[in-house]
Amino acid sequence: MQKPRNLKEALRGKLSKGELWHLRTSFDSVGNIAVIEVPPELERKEKLIGEALLKINPQFETVCKIFGAHKGEFRIQPIKVIAGKKRKLATYRESGCTFKVDLGKVFFSPRLSHERLRISKQIKKGEVVGAFFAGVGPFPIIFAKNSPLEKAIAIELNPNAFKQLRENIVLNKVQGKVEAVLGDVKKVVPRRFKGAFDRVVMPLPKGGESFLREAIISIKPEGGTIHFYQFVPVEEPYASTIKLIKDEAKKAGRKARIVFKRKVRSYSPATIQIVVDFFVK
């Protein structure tokens, strides 16, 4: 008997036609853990769905389902194990780096892997990079292993993520290149990192615009680059973001020049995530 190629094929005959219609076949792969959405209509079949996913993807040891939106100060997404090993600690590998990720306690997105490598390729020898909202460390650690930077300062507010950030720095042997700082960007940057960075990356899931001022004032007087992420409407995605960047730079007594922009990923039918790289002088 031929092995099913996807989740829908694996569940044909086990779910009704109506149930198959509701089935979400896409999922996030966080190393040895798959994270999937199960619509309310299929809640009673979640174990069956999870087991089918394990069967067709033997690299996974656990399947978790999302049960609720990102919430709280740390934008944590609640998850629940529905099949496989009863654990939420994932081992995730990307660009020659290994990360321990405690799902349900920290924010983590595997969907920005292209961005992490794209920026790594731009970092020049001797740069000092500010990694705001560093989480468990994917941006600064991948930069440290894949670029000639001098140092990355990884700032994180969530104590759970900060603990794992420190563990991942040791795990990837980048202690001399990545410094973990526990604290709020709004408080830490003006006090310790004004005019300190050649480059800043700020991949906050939502609300990054509130921290543009801190990013701009942290850039060295001679200038530097900021990589700014934002969720925007599909229609006219860049105009308001570019205006916001230029206004914030002006307020800080600096000038901003847009050097690159692109759509990073779709979020919903009406919303996409974009990145805008701009040079601050």
RODO-2510 file (C-alpha; in nm, 4 decimals, decimal comma):
residues 281
     n   res          X          Y          Z
     1     m     0,0000     0,0000     0,0000
     2     q     0,1341     0,3431    -0,1026
     3     k     0,2325     0,5781     0,1810
     4     p     0,0096     0,8891     0,1983
     5     r     0,1858     1,2006     0,0632
     6     n     0,0087     1,4524     0,2856
     7     l    -0,2234     1,4923     0,5826
     8     k    -0,5403     1,4966     0,3729
     9     e    -0,4485     1,1663     0,2075
    10     a    -0,3564     1,0129     0,5434
    11     l    -0,6972     1,1016     0,6880
    12     r    -0,9115     1,0081     0,3887
    13     g    -1,1593     0,7448     0,5072
    14     k    -1,1024     0,8424     0,8710
    15     l    -1,2656     1,1850     0,8434
    16     s    -1,5890     1,2659     0,6630
    17     k    -1,5892     1,4846     0,3487
    18     g    -1,7128     1,7779     0,5581
    19     e    -1,4380     1,7239     0,8171
    20     l    -1,1701     1,7004     0,5461
    21     w    -1,2936     2,0338     0,4133
    22     h    -1,2262     2,1957     0,7551
    23     l    -0,8827     2,0307     0,7936
    24     r    -0,5818     2,2671     0,8003
    25     t    -0,2940     2,0896     0,6307
    26     s    -0,0195     2,3496     0,6865
    27     f     0,1924     2,3389     1,0034
    28     d     0,5070     2,4899     1,1526
    29     s     0,8072     2,2647     1,1879
    30     v     1,0064     2,3551     1,4997
    31     g     1,2768     2,0898     1,4860
    32     n     1,1348     1,7689     1,6319
    33     i     0,7932     1,9257     1,7068
    34     a     0,5131     2,0060     1,4618
    35     v     0,2728     2,2870     1,5519
    36     i    -0,0654     2,2752     1,3804
    37     e    -0,3983     2,4579     1,3955
    38     v    -0,7042     2,2423     1,4602
    39     p    -1,0333     2,4201     1,3818
    40     p    -1,3151     2,3932     1,6407
    41     e    -1,5105     2,1617     1,4062
    42     l    -1,2330     1,8989     1,4363
    43     e    -1,1479     1,9334     1,8042
    44     r    -1,2801     1,5839     1,8856
    45     k    -1,0524     1,4379     1,6146
    46     e    -0,7350     1,6216     1,7201
    47     k    -0,5537     1,3073     1,8439
    48     l    -0,6286     1,1294     1,5163
    49     i    -0,4966     1,4289     1,3181
    50     g    -0,1816     1,4479     1,5319
    51     e    -0,1086     1,0758     1,4949
    52     a    -0,1578     1,0945     1,1168
    53     l     0,0915     1,3826     1,1004
    54     l     0,3480     1,1780     1,2959
    55     k     0,2998     0,8827     1,0626
    56     i     0,3749     1,0787     0,7450
    57     n     0,6552     1,2891     0,9023
    58     p     0,8801     1,0522     1,1030
    59     q     1,1202     1,3388     1,1882
    60     f     0,8633     1,4667     1,4387
    61     e     0,8413     1,3243     1,7899
    62     t     0,5531     1,5437     1,9053
    63     v     0,2547     1,7248     1,7544
    64     c     0,1146     2,0300     1,9324
    65     k    -0,1943     2,2301     1,8484
    66     i    -0,2346     2,6040     1,8888
    67     f    -0,5239     2,6859     2,1166
    68     g    -0,5502     3,0617     2,1324
    69     a    -0,3935     3,3773     1,9935
    70     h    -0,0597     3,5275     2,0987
    71     k    -0,1231     3,6987     2,4297
    72     g     0,0330     3,8923     2,7141
    73     e     0,3390     4,1099     2,7367
    74     f     0,5607     3,8400     2,5829
    75     r     0,3285     3,7479     2,2901
    76     i     0,3189     3,3814     2,3950
    77     q     0,0957     3,1446     2,1980
    78     p    -0,0703     2,8725     2,4102
    79     i    -0,0123     2,5202     2,2747
    80     k    -0,1188     2,1691     2,3769
    81     v     0,0368     1,8291     2,2966
    82     i    -0,2092     1,6176     2,0917
    83     a     0,0140     1,3287     1,9776
    84     g     0,3565     1,1731     2,0366
    85     k     0,5891     1,2469     2,3273
    86     k     0,4460     1,4685     2,6016
    87     r     0,7023     1,7444     2,5718
    88     k     0,7159     2,1016     2,4436
    89     l     1,0940     2,1514     2,4451
    90     a     1,1969     2,1507     2,0781
    91     t     1,5442     2,1116     1,9315
    92     y     1,5510     2,3342     1,6242
    93     r     1,8330     2,3658     1,3692
    94     e     1,8903     2,6493     1,1241
    95     s     2,1904     2,7788     0,9280
    96     g     2,4448     2,5686     1,1171
    97     c     2,3007     2,6598     1,4604
    98     t     2,1039     2,4582     1,7171
    99     f     1,8356     2,6076     1,9432
   100     k     1,6426     2,4761     2,2402
   101     v     1,2937     2,6290     2,2226
   102     d     1,0426     2,5830     2,5064
   103     l     0,7192     2,6194     2,3097
   104     g     0,4341     2,7771     2,5025
   105     k     0,6767     2,9764     2,7206
   106     v     0,8595     3,1805     2,4556
   107     f     0,7791     3,3469     2,1225
   108     f     0,9508     3,1737     1,8311
   109     s     0,8935     3,1749     1,4550
   110     p     1,0754     2,9423     1,2139
   111     r     0,9262     3,1488     0,9296
   112     l     1,1957     3,4177     0,9424
   113     s     1,4863     3,1856     0,8541
   114     h     1,5357     3,3516     0,5135
   115     e     1,5575     3,6935     0,6839
   116     r     1,8171     3,5782     0,9352
   117     l     2,0467     3,4579     0,6578
   118     r     1,9745     3,7561     0,4305
   119     i     2,0856     4,0000     0,7007
   120     s     2,3867     3,7824     0,7969
   121     k     2,5182     3,8280     0,4426
   122     q     2,5037     4,2089     0,4791
   123     i     2,6940     4,2325     0,8086
   124     k     3,0465     4,3632     0,7590
   125     k     3,3593     4,2829     0,9569
   126     g     3,3732     4,4531     1,2940
   127     e     3,0051     4,5535     1,3138
   128     v     2,8289     4,5809     1,6490
   129     v     2,4699     4,4655     1,6038
   130     g     2,1704     4,5317     1,8279
   131     a     1,9204     4,2434     1,8300
   132     f     1,6023     4,3790     1,9885
   133     f     1,3350     4,1338     2,1137
   134     a     1,5963     3,8578     2,0796
   135     g     1,3833     3,5725     2,2145
   136     v     1,5830     3,2486     2,2410
   137     g     1,8475     3,4012     2,0129
   138     p     1,7869     3,2990     1,6484
   139     f     1,8846     3,6358     1,4970
   140     p     2,1985     3,7206     1,7016
   141     i     2,3308     3,3636     1,7156
   142     i     2,2854     3,3034     1,3417
   143     f     2,4536     3,6407     1,2786
   144     a     2,7457     3,5388     1,5023
   145     k     2,7945     3,2065     1,3200
   146     n     2,7358     3,3349     0,9660
   147     s     2,8937     3,6817     0,9547
   148     p     3,2173     3,8614     1,0523
   149     l     3,0489     4,0807     1,3171
   150     e     3,2415     4,1899     1,6235
   151     k     2,9532     4,1563     1,8678
   152     a     2,5754     4,1211     1,8919
   153     i     2,3868     4,2638     2,1884
   154     a     2,0728     4,0515     2,2352
   155     i     1,8043     4,2305     2,4384
   156     e     1,5089     4,0280     2,5720
   157     l     1,2379     4,1016     2,8300
   158     n     1,0827     3,7553     2,8847
   159     p     1,2783     3,5789     3,1664
   160     n     1,2037     3,2330     3,0193
   161     a     1,3289     3,3357     2,6742
   162     f     1,6320     3,5095     2,8306
   163     k     1,7277     3,1899     3,0166
   164     q     1,7096     2,9921     2,6914
   165     l     1,8947     3,2653     2,5029
   166     r     2,1874     3,2260     2,7435
   167     e     2,1748     2,8461     2,7094
   168     n     2,1679     2,8712     2,3285
   169     i     2,4669     3,1086     2,3280
   170     v     2,6686     2,8405     2,5114
   171     l     2,5225     2,5578     2,2988
   172     n     2,6436     2,7335     1,9819
   173     k     2,9790     2,8394     2,1327
   174     v     2,9318     3,2111     2,0618
   175     q     2,9924     3,3409     2,4160
   176     g     3,2545     3,5900     2,2923
   177     k     3,0289     3,7250     2,0180
   178     v     2,6772     3,7426     2,1660
   179     e     2,5944     3,9240     2,4896
   180     a     2,2520     3,8586     2,6432
   181     v     2,0827     4,1541     2,8152
   182     l     1,7657     4,1073     3,0209
   183     g     1,5378     4,4086     3,0043
   184     d     1,2953     4,6354     2,8228
   185     v     1,4347     4,7917     2,5026
   186     k     1,2696     5,1225     2,6005
   187     k     1,4669     5,1387     2,9252
   188     v     1,7879     4,9551     2,8362
   189     v     1,8736     5,1308     2,5072
   190     p     1,8662     5,4982     2,6225
   191     r     2,0615     5,4052     2,9350
   192     r     2,3284     5,1747     2,7898
   193     f     2,3292     5,1660     2,4105
   194     k     2,2769     5,5177     2,2777
   195     g     2,4860     5,5537     1,9587
   196     a     2,6275     5,2014     2,0055
   197     f     2,5236     5,0014     1,6985
   198     d     2,6166     4,9756     1,3312
   199     r     2,3016     4,7744     1,2688
   200     v     1,9761     4,6935     1,4498
   201     v     1,7249     4,4167     1,3828
   202     m     1,3803     4,4491     1,5431
   203     p     1,1552     4,1490     1,4601
   204     l     0,8791     4,2158     1,7149
   205     p     0,5667     4,0121     1,6267
   206     k     0,3390     4,3159     1,6718
   207     g     0,3944     4,6780     1,7727
   208     g     0,7525     4,7325     1,6578
   209     e     0,6639     5,0901     1,5623
   210     s     0,6582     5,1773     1,9349
   211     f     1,0340     5,1084     1,9486
   212     l     1,1505     5,2912     1,6359
   213     r     1,2834     5,5832     1,8403
   214     e     1,5015     5,3509     2,0507
   215     a     1,6333     5,1808     1,7354
   216     i     1,7188     5,5142     1,5736
   217     i     1,8977     5,6609     1,8783
   218     s     2,0981     5,3386     1,9203
   219     i     2,2628     5,3819     1,5768
   220     k     2,6182     5,5216     1,5769
   221     p     2,6545     5,8946     1,4917
   222     e     2,8270     5,8073     1,1619
   223     g     2,5213     5,6056     1,0566
   224     g     2,3912     5,2499     1,0366
   225     t     2,1137     5,0212     0,9130
   226     i     1,7856     4,9203     1,0777
   227     h     1,5810     4,6157     0,9713
   228     f     1,2210     4,6942     1,0685
   229     y     0,9347     4,4416     1,0558
   230     q     0,5665     4,5249     1,0558
   231     f     0,2276     4,3663     0,9880
   232     v     0,0406     4,5771     0,7322
   233     p    -0,2676     4,5594     0,5080
   234     v    -0,2178     4,3825     0,1731
   235     e    -0,3338     4,6970    -0,0063
   236     e    -0,0615     4,9664    -0,0153
   237     p     0,1690     4,7878     0,2281
   238     y     0,4672     5,0282     0,2379
   239     a     0,3519     5,3922     0,2251
   240     s     0,2448     5,4355     0,5891
   241     t     0,5466     5,2393     0,7208
   242     i     0,7940     5,4517     0,5240
   243     k     0,6243     5,7735     0,6439
   244     l     0,6405     5,6473     1,0027
   245     i     1,0149     5,5691     0,9713
   246     k     1,0986     5,9114     0,8252
   247     d     0,8864     6,0940     1,0859
   248     e     1,0522     5,9087     1,3759
   249     a     1,4004     5,9781     1,2360
   250     k     1,3192     6,3486     1,2040
   251     k     1,1936     6,3604     1,5649
   252     a     1,5254     6,2103     1,6770
   253     g     1,7202     6,4678     1,4739
   254     r     1,8365     6,2064     1,2206
   255     k     1,7637     6,1256     0,8560
   256     a     1,6354     5,7928     0,7211
   257     r     1,6936     5,6598     0,3701
   258     i     1,5016     5,3497     0,2581
   259     v     1,7400     5,0947     0,1047
   260     f     1,5254     4,7809     0,0699
   261     k     1,1701     4,6577     0,1229
   262     r     0,9893     4,3295     0,0674
   263     k     0,6982     4,1123     0,1726
   264     v     0,8216     3,8538     0,4232
   265     r     0,5105     3,6352     0,4491
   266     s     0,1323     3,6236     0,4426
   267     y    -0,0368     3,6402     0,7820
   268     s    -0,4062     3,6404     0,6892
   269     p    -0,6042     3,7134     0,3703
   270     a    -0,5939     4,0879     0,4491
   271     t    -0,2560     4,1157     0,6276
   272     i     0,1088     4,0550     0,5376
   273     q     0,4372     4,0953     0,7214
   274     i     0,6920     4,3224     0,5552
   275     v     1,0515     4,4209     0,6225
   276     v     1,1908     4,7668     0,5485
   277     d     1,5676     4,8193     0,5702
   278     f     1,6671     5,1822     0,6151
   279     f     1,9933     5,3685     0,6674
   280     v     2,0029     5,6221     0,9512
   281     k     2,2433     5,9151     0,9260
***
